[in-house]
Amino acid sequence: QVQLVESGGGLVQTGGSLRLSCAASTSGRIFSSYIIGWYRQAPGKEREFVASIRWGAGTPNYVDSGKGRFTISKDSATKTVYLQMNRLKPEDTAVYYCTSGSDWPPRRHWGQGTQVTVSS
Protein backbone atom coordinates (compact mmCIF):
# COMPACT_ATOMS: atom_id res chain seq x y z
CA GLN A 1 0.00 0.00 0.00
CA VAL A 2 1.20 3.47 -0.90
CA GLN A 3 0.78 6.17 1.70
CA LEU A 4 0.59 9.77 0.53
CA VAL A 5 1.02 12.79 2.76
CA GLU A 6 0.43 16.29 1.42
CA SER A 7 1.80 19.52 2.79
CA GLY A 8 2.33 23.11 1.74
CA GLY A 9 -1.22 24.39 1.69
CA GLY A 10 -2.14 27.71 3.14
CA LEU A 11 -3.68 31.11 2.61
CA VAL A 12 -2.42 33.29 -0.21
CA GLN A 13 -3.62 36.37 -2.00
CA THR A 14 -4.79 36.43 -5.58
CA GLY A 15 -1.77 36.35 -7.85
CA GLY A 16 0.40 34.66 -5.29
CA SER A 17 2.20 31.34 -5.46
CA LEU A 18 2.21 28.15 -3.48
CA ARG A 19 4.07 24.88 -3.75
CA LEU A 20 2.43 21.72 -2.55
CA SER A 21 4.42 18.63 -1.64
CA CYS A 22 3.39 15.01 -1.53
CA ALA A 23 5.57 12.46 0.19
CA ALA A 24 5.00 8.91 -0.98
CA SER A 25 5.82 6.28 1.61
CA THR A 26 6.77 2.99 0.00
CA SER A 27 9.24 0.33 0.99
CA GLY A 28 10.19 -0.56 -2.56
CA ARG A 29 10.81 1.09 -5.88
CA ILE A 30 8.11 3.03 -7.65
CA PHE A 31 7.64 1.57 -11.10
CA SER A 32 8.32 3.94 -13.94
CA SER A 33 4.83 3.40 -15.32
CA TYR A 34 3.15 4.48 -12.10
CA ILE A 35 1.24 7.73 -12.17
CA ILE A 36 1.11 10.31 -9.41
CA GLY A 37 -0.86 13.51 -9.41
CA TRP A 38 -3.26 15.92 -7.81
CA TYR A 39 -6.98 16.36 -7.47
CA ARG A 40 -8.87 19.14 -5.75
CA GLN A 41 -12.30 19.63 -4.29
CA ALA A 42 -13.89 22.99 -3.73
CA PRO A 43 -16.82 23.42 -1.34
CA GLY A 44 -20.02 22.15 -2.91
CA LYS A 45 -18.25 20.77 -5.96
CA GLU A 46 -17.04 17.41 -7.15
CA ARG A 47 -13.43 16.41 -7.01
CA GLU A 48 -11.56 17.67 -10.03
CA PHE A 49 -8.41 16.42 -11.69
CA VAL A 50 -5.61 18.96 -11.48
CA ALA A 51 -2.36 17.45 -12.70
CA SER A 52 -0.50 14.20 -13.12
CA ILE A 53 2.84 12.83 -14.23
CA ARG A 54 4.19 9.39 -14.96
CA TRP A 55 6.92 8.49 -12.53
CA GLY A 56 9.44 7.42 -15.13
CA ALA A 57 8.97 9.85 -17.95
CA GLY A 58 6.26 11.50 -19.94
CA THR A 59 4.36 14.65 -20.65
CA PRO A 60 2.49 16.00 -17.62
CA ASN A 61 -1.25 16.49 -17.79
CA TYR A 62 -3.05 19.53 -16.42
CA VAL A 63 -6.55 20.76 -15.96
CA ASP A 64 -7.23 23.43 -18.56
CA SER A 65 -7.51 26.18 -15.98
CA GLY A 66 -4.09 25.27 -14.62
CA LYS A 67 -2.17 25.22 -17.86
CA GLY A 68 0.48 27.90 -17.86
CA ARG A 69 0.13 28.39 -14.12
CA PHE A 70 0.68 24.97 -12.57
CA THR A 71 3.73 22.76 -12.81
CA ILE A 72 3.98 19.22 -11.51
CA SER A 73 7.37 17.70 -10.81
CA LYS A 74 8.96 14.94 -8.79
CA ASP A 75 12.06 14.02 -6.87
CA SER A 76 12.74 10.33 -7.32
CA ALA A 77 15.34 10.19 -4.56
CA THR A 78 12.88 11.33 -1.92
CA LYS A 79 9.75 9.94 -3.59
CA THR A 80 8.16 13.35 -3.48
CA VAL A 81 5.90 15.01 -5.99
CA TYR A 82 5.35 18.75 -6.13
CA LEU A 83 2.71 21.03 -7.49
CA GLN A 84 3.91 24.55 -8.10
CA MET A 85 0.98 26.91 -8.43
CA ASN A 86 1.52 30.43 -9.67
CA ARG A 87 -0.81 33.34 -10.29
CA LEU A 88 -3.39 31.82 -8.03
CA LYS A 89 -7.03 32.79 -8.32
CA PRO A 90 -9.91 32.57 -5.84
CA GLU A 91 -11.37 29.76 -7.91
CA ASP A 92 -8.28 27.70 -7.08
CA THR A 93 -9.49 27.54 -3.49
CA ALA A 94 -9.99 23.89 -2.61
CA VAL A 95 -8.67 20.96 -0.69
CA TYR A 96 -5.87 19.50 -2.76
CA TYR A 97 -5.27 15.76 -2.70
CA CYS A 98 -2.22 13.85 -3.77
CA THR A 99 -3.18 10.73 -5.71
CA SER A 100 -1.50 7.78 -7.34
CA GLY A 101 -2.38 4.77 -9.43
CA SER A 102 -1.35 2.38 -12.13
CA ASP A 103 -3.49 4.02 -14.79
CA TRP A 104 -4.62 7.50 -15.66
CA PRO A 105 -6.35 9.17 -13.99
CA PRO A 106 -4.62 8.14 -10.76
CA ARG A 107 -7.29 7.27 -8.22
CA ARG A 108 -6.11 4.20 -6.36
CA HIS A 109 -4.40 5.98 -3.46
CA TRP A 110 -5.36 9.26 -1.86
CA GLY A 111 -3.76 11.51 0.68
CA GLN A 112 -5.71 13.31 3.38
CA GLY A 113 -5.61 16.63 1.59
CA THR A 114 -4.20 20.06 2.22
CA GLN A 115 -6.24 23.24 2.20
CA VAL A 116 -5.45 25.97 -0.30
CA THR A 117 -7.28 29.24 0.14
CA VAL A 118 -6.84 32.13 -2.25
CA SER A 119 -8.22 35.42 -1.01
CA SER A 120 -9.49 38.11 -3.34
RANORFEN-V995217 format. One record per backbone hydrogen bond with DSSP energy under -1.0 kcal/mol. NH is the residue of the N-H (numbers start at 1). CO is the residue of the C=O. E is the energy in kcal/mol with one decimal. If there is no record, write none. Layout:
BEGIN
NH|CO|E  NH|CO|E
END
This chain:
BEGIN
3|25|-1.5  5|23|-1.7  7|21|-2.0  12|117|-2.7  14|119|-1.9  15|88|-3.2  16|13|-2.5  18|85|-2.4  20|83|-2.6  21|7|-2.9  22|81|-2.1  23|5|-2.5  24|79|-2.8  25|3|-3.2  34|31|-1.6  35|101|-2.8  36|53|-2.3  37|99|-2.9  38|51|-3.2  39|97|-2.5  40|48|-2.3  41|95|-2.0  45|42|-2.2  48|40|-3.5  50|38|-2.7  51|38|-1.6  52|61|-1.9  53|36|-2.4  55|34|-3.5  56|32|-2.9  61|52|-2.2  63|50|-2.6  66|63|-1.9  69|66|-2.2  70|66|-3.1  71|84|-2.2  73|82|-1.9  75|80|-2.9  80|75|-1.9  81|22|-2.3  82|73|-3.0  83|20|-2.2  84|71|-3.0  85|18|-3.2  86|69|-2.0  88|16|-2.5  92|89|-2.3  93|90|-1.9  94|116|-2.0  95|41|-2.3  96|114|-2.8  97|39|-3.1  99|37|-2.7  100|109|-1.6  101|35|-2.3  109|100|-2.3  111|98|-2.2  114|96|-2.0  116|94|-2.5  117|10|-2.7  119|12|-2.8
END
